[in-house]
Amino acid sequence: MFTIRRETAAAIIVQKYVRRWLLRRAYHQAYLAALFIQSYIRGFIARRYFSAIREHRAALLIQSMWRKRKVVMLFQHYRQATVMIQCAWRQKLARRELRKLKMAANEAGALREAKNKLEKKMDDLALRLTLERRLRAASEESKVAEISKQDKIIESLSAECAKAKSDAQNEHDKNLLLQKKLDDSLHEITMLQSKRIMTAEAEKENINLKNLVESLSTKNSVLENELTVARKSSDDTMKKLKDVEGKCNHLQQNLDKLQEKLTNMENENHILRQKAFSINNLPVGPKTLSEKFSASIGLPNNEPKHVYETPTPTKYLAPIPQHLTGSRRARMPVERHEENHEFLSRCIKENLGFKDGKPVAACIIYKCFLHWRAFESDRTAIFDHVIEAINDVLKGQEADDILPYWLSNTSALLCLLQKNLRSNGLFATPSRRSGGTQSLGGKIAQTFRSPSKLLGRGDALPQVEARYPAILFKQQLTACVEKIFGQLRDNLKKEISPLLTVCIQAPKSTRGQPGKAPKSPGVGAQPPLNSNWDNIVNFLDLLMDTLRDNYVPAFFIRKLITQLFSFINIQLFNSLLLRRECCTFSNGEYVKAGLSLLEKWITDVTEEFAGTSWHELNYIRQAVGFLVIHQKRKKTFEEIRQDLCPALSVRQIYRICSMYWDDKYNTLGISTEVVATMREMVNKDTQNLVSNSFLLDDDLSIPFSTEDLSMAIPAIDYADVDLPGSLNHYPSVQFLLGQQDPQTVQ
């Protein structure tokens, strides 16, 4: 029993320990599981926290970078706008300064060119005089030698002729004797025949006499032929002598003309030097336009222009009343001069138009100068006023539109001055030869009195004696004509330049696809004409209409169109050499089609207005012709240089050959041997040339002189030009209402 209890107690204790162990183990497992779960939960919470922190930091970084980018973009935008505004403003200032410099350069260049032309003409005339003197001496010596030789020939021929005549006379006498002998012999023969007694000796003698007569007749005919030949040679010699004498007279006349021109220039320079020496004694005052012009071209101006006024002829003015005061009398000439200046300003500022193709403004201004005797005055400021008014009009906002109008007016006024003025009072010199012989100065004065003889015209117009201000005004007017021509040419170049930039390259629709040749590869397809070339033709048509509406002389139109086509040739050719995409086959066809339009336009305009414009396009025509030819691989260097592109240099041909590619037929270009030959020649020429440029330079010179104007512009009859109705209220020009020629007014 006790044992059972002990076993029961032991079992209960064991059970208690087992239950405790099991509970502890369960507790430890639950504890460890709780710790594990808590650690994972805490790690998850920490990771979420740190990921939130990282996302926050990334968002802050992205926001800061975006704000930075926005600020940088705004700053760059503001900076670009500021730079563009600064560039535009600097460009505007630079253009304004360039415009001023160009105007000053044009004026100074025109004056400098005028001075250089006068100096060159002086040197050329001196050189030609010396050459003519040498030629004259040589011709005189050759003439004397030829005359002496011809005299000797004539003497010898005359001696031979006399000898031939004497021989002929002797032969004739012999023939007469022989004829008498023949008659006697015939008489004897008849007598012998009548007697029928014929001997052998008589027959032989008769035969001998006949042979002698025949030989004498043949000798006589030969002598007569020699005599006629001698007479013909003598006549030819006399004709040659007359021709030589005529040539000598012609050379003598040419030499006299050159001596007259040279003496004219010497006398003019002598007078101008005297005036230049006398200018040092005058007080210093403000310079007018005439003084600036004369100083720039080297002409003296020994009188202050600002105190001179145009003299008004008192013969046509009403007598001044005696009751007027002295101040009133002093103000009346000043008021007349102011009225004259105001009238001339109105004529210059207003567009008076044309009458029968004659500029009204130029004719009216010339009539006023004649009536007011401005050309005969030694002191006048009216010419300076006219030149300043014209320059003010040309500096206005609408100056580009009125350049053709003023080119017509200034050229017409210059033509009237050149053909109707004489300057014998300024350049006439006393006789330098004695014995009643006319001096060279007298010949010069006579030439200035009748310039129509010098120009080869038979219509003797009434001449006006011109003083120094008138001569200076003519020089200023010449510079003004050159300035207007230069401005008009530069404006046309600026207007046509944008049209030329789009005409050198064919549009994409007209280019051929590489590798796709047409069915007939031997014949190139004509590309469709583009409206860009039509725009150039329309521009030229509008230019011609404008020039014709303003009655610009054909001489100026021809020079203007010629220089414009030269500019077209330069722009197209230089663009072709600078842009590789232009040196293609299809582009050559496109440009060739456009050049055919220009050729048609030149043909329609006629040579009177177009001149040598088609020849000015030689460079671009030959370059385009080289681009469109087929089988370039077979062409040799000599064929390219002499037949295809004779006007182009080796450097330019090499540039085109190295840049060419066929975008239409995908054919090969020039052979490598020809290209290598060109490269060697270019390398050799590079060492000798000063400039290695293969581009063409634009010609900015004035393509005419004063002599060309006087010969090319026709004479103008200014007598039938009426005063416009808007200018009738000026009292100083009432003489123009009577349709009276100012030349006849005395």
Rosetta blueprint (number, residue, H / E / L):
1 M L
2 F H
3 T H
4 I H
5 R H
6 R H
7 E H
8 T H
9 A H
10 A H
11 A H
12 I H
13 I H
14 V H
15 Q H
16 K H
17 Y H
18 V H
19 R H
20 R H
21 W H
22 L H
23 L H
24 R H
25 R H
26 A H
27 Y H
28 H H
29 Q H
30 A H
31 Y H
32 L H
33 A H
34 A H
35 L H
36 F H
37 I H
38 Q H
39 S H
40 Y H
41 I H
42 R H
43 G H
44 F H
45 I H
46 A H
47 R H
48 R H
49 Y H
50 F H
51 S H
52 A H
53 I H
54 R H
55 E H
56 H H
57 R H
58 A H
59 A H
60 L H
61 L H
62 I H
63 Q H
64 S H
65 M H
66 W H
67 R H
68 K H
69 R H
70 K H
71 V H
72 V H
73 M H
74 L H
75 F H
76 Q H
77 H H
78 Y H
79 R H
80 Q H
81 A H
82 T H
83 V H
84 M H
85 I H
86 Q H
87 C H
88 A H
89 W H
90 R H
91 Q H
92 K H
93 L H
94 A H
95 R H
96 R H
97 E H
98 L H
99 R H
100 K H
101 L H
102 K H
103 M H
104 A H
105 A H
106 N H
107 E H
108 A H
109 G H
110 A H
111 L H
112 R H
113 E H
114 A H
115 K H
116 N H
117 K H
118 L H
119 E H
120 K H
121 K H
122 M H
123 D H
124 D H
125 L H
126 A H
127 L H
128 R H
129 L H
130 T H
131 L H
132 E H
133 R H
134 R H
135 L H
136 R H
137 A H
138 A H
139 S H
140 E H
141 E H
142 S H
143 K H
144 V H
145 A H
146 E H
147 I H
148 S H
149 K H
150 Q H
151 D H
152 K H
153 I H
154 I H
155 E H
156 S H
157 L H
158 S H
159 A H
160 E H
161 C H
162 A H
163 K H
164 A H
165 K H
166 S H
167 D H
168 A H
169 Q H
170 N H
171 E H
172 H H
173 D H
174 K H
175 N H
176 L H
177 L H
178 L H
179 Q H
180 K H
181 K H
182 L H
183 D H
184 D H
185 S H
186 L H
187 H H
188 E H
189 I H
190 T H
191 M H
192 L H
193 Q H
194 S H
195 K H
196 R L
197 I L
198 M L
199 T L
200 A H
201 E H
202 A H
203 E H
204 K H
205 E H
206 N H
207 I H
208 N H
209 L H
210 K H
211 N H
212 L H
213 V H
214 E H
215 S H
216 L H
217 S H
218 T H
219 K H
220 N H
221 S H
222 V H
223 L H
224 E H
225 N H
226 E H
227 L H
228 T H
229 V H
230 A H
231 R H
232 K H
233 S H
234 S H
235 D H
236 D H
237 T H
238 M H
239 K H
240 K H
241 L H
242 K H
243 D H
244 V H
245 E H
246 G H
247 K H
248 C H
249 N H
250 H H
251 L H
252 Q H
253 Q H
254 N H
255 L H
256 D H
257 K H
258 L H
259 Q H
260 E H
261 K H
262 L H
263 T H
264 N H
265 M H
266 E H
267 N H
268 E H
269 N H
270 H H
271 I H
272 L H
273 R H
274 Q H
275 K H
276 A H
277 F H
278 S H
279 I H
280 N H
281 N H
282 L L
283 P L
284 V L
285 G L
286 P L
287 K L
288 T L
289 L H
290 S H
291 E H
292 K H
293 F H
294 S H
295 A H
296 S H
297 I H
298 G L
299 L L
300 P L
301 N L
302 N L
303 E L
304 P L
305 K H
306 H H
307 V H
308 Y L
309 E L
310 T L
311 P L
312 T L
313 P L
314 T H
315 K H
316 Y H
317 L L
318 A L
319 P L
320 I L
321 P L
322 Q L
323 H L
324 L L
325 T L
326 G H
327 S H
328 R H
329 R H
330 A H
331 R H
332 M H
333 P H
334 V H
335 E H
336 R H
337 H H
338 E H
339 E H
340 N H
341 H H
342 E H
343 F H
344 L H
345 S H
346 R H
347 C H
348 I H
349 K H
350 E L
351 N L
352 L L
353 G L
354 F E
355 K E
356 D L
357 G L
358 K E
359 P E
360 V H
361 A H
362 A H
363 C H
364 I H
365 I H
366 Y H
367 K H
368 C H
369 F H
370 L H
371 H H
372 W L
373 R L
374 A L
375 F L
376 E L
377 S L
378 D L
379 R L
380 T L
381 A L
382 I H
383 F H
384 D H
385 H H
386 V H
387 I H
388 E H
389 A H
390 I H
391 N H
392 D H
393 V H
394 L H
395 K L
396 G L
397 Q L
398 E L
399 A H
400 D H
401 D H
402 I H
403 L H
404 P H
405 Y H
406 W H
407 L H
408 S H
409 N H
410 T H
411 S H
412 A H
413 L H
414 L H
415 C H
416 L H
417 L H
418 Q H
419 K H
420 N H
421 L E
422 R E
423 S L
424 N H
425 G H
426 L H
427 F H
428 A L
429 T L
430 P L
431 S L
432 R L
433 R L
434 S L
435 G L
436 G L
437 T L
438 Q L
439 S L
440 L H
441 G H
442 G H
443 K H
444 I H
445 A H
446 Q H
447 T H
448 F H
449 R H
450 S L
451 P H
452 S H
453 K H
454 L H
455 L H
456 G L
457 R L
458 G L
459 D L
460 A L
461 L L
462 P L
463 Q L
464 V E
465 E E
466 A L
467 R L
468 Y H
469 P H
470 A H
471 I H
472 L H
473 F H
474 K H
475 Q H
476 Q H
477 L H
478 T H
479 A H
480 C H
481 V H
482 E H
483 K H
484 I H
485 F H
486 G H
487 Q H
488 L H
489 R H
490 D H
491 N H
492 L H
493 K H
494 K H
495 E H
496 I H
497 S H
498 P H
499 L H
500 L H
501 T H
502 V L
503 C L
504 I L
505 Q L
506 A L
507 P L
508 K H
509 S H
510 T H
511 R L
512 G L
513 Q L
514 P L
515 G L
516 K L
517 A L
518 P L
519 K L
520 S L
521 P L
522 G L
523 V L
524 G L
525 A L
526 Q L
527 P L
528 P L
529 L L
530 N L
531 S H
532 N H
533 W H
534 D H
535 N H
536 I H
537 V H
538 N H
539 F H
540 L H
541 D H
542 L H
543 L H
544 M H
545 D H
546 T H
547 L H
548 R H
549 D H
550 N L
551 Y L
552 V L
553 P L
554 A H
555 F H
556 F H
557 I H
558 R H
559 K H
560 L H
561 I H
562 T H
563 Q H
564 L H
565 F H
566 S H
567 F H
568 I H
569 N H
570 I H
571 Q H
572 L H
573 F H
574 N H
575 S H
576 L H
577 L H
578 L H
579 R L
580 R H
581 E H
582 C H
583 C L
584 T E
585 F H
586 S H
587 N H
588 G H
589 E H
590 Y H
591 V H
592 K H
593 A H
594 G H
595 L H
596 S H
597 L H
598 L H
599 E H
600 K H
601 W H
602 I H
603 T H
604 D H
605 V H
606 T L
607 E H
608 E H
609 F H
610 A H
611 G L
612 T L
613 S H
614 W H
615 H H
616 E H
617 L L
618 N H
619 Y H
620 I H
621 R H
622 Q H
623 A H
624 V H
625 G H
626 F H
627 L H
628 V H
629 I L
630 H L
631 Q L
632 K H
633 R H
634 K H
635 K L
636 T L
637 F H
638 E H
639 E H
640 I H
641 R H
642 Q H
643 D H
644 L H
645 C L
646 P L
647 A L
648 L L
649 S L
650 V H
651 R H
652 Q H
653 I H
654 Y H
655 R H
656 I H
657 C H
658 S H
659 M H
660 Y L
661 W E
662 D L
663 D L
664 K L
665 Y L
666 N L
667 T L
668 L L
669 G L
670 I L
671 S L
672 T H
673 E H
674 V H
675 V H
676 A H
677 T H
678 M H
679 R H
680 E H
681 M H
682 V H
683 N H
684 K H
685 D H
686 T H
687 Q H
688 N H
689 L L
690 V L
691 S L
692 N L
693 S L
694 F L
695 L L
696 L L
697 D L
698 D L
699 D L
700 L L
701 S L
702 I L
703 P L
704 F L
705 S L
706 T H
707 E H
708 D H
709 L H
710 S H
711 M H
712 A H
713 I L
714 P L
715 A L
716 I L
717 D L
718 Y L
719 A L
720 D L
721 V L
722 D L
723 L L
724 P L
725 G H
726 S H
727 L H
728 N L
729 H L
730 Y L
731 P H
732 S H
733 V H
734 Q H
735 F H
736 L H
737 L H
738 G H
739 Q L
740 Q L
741 D L
742 P H
743 Q H
744 T H
745 V L
746 Q L
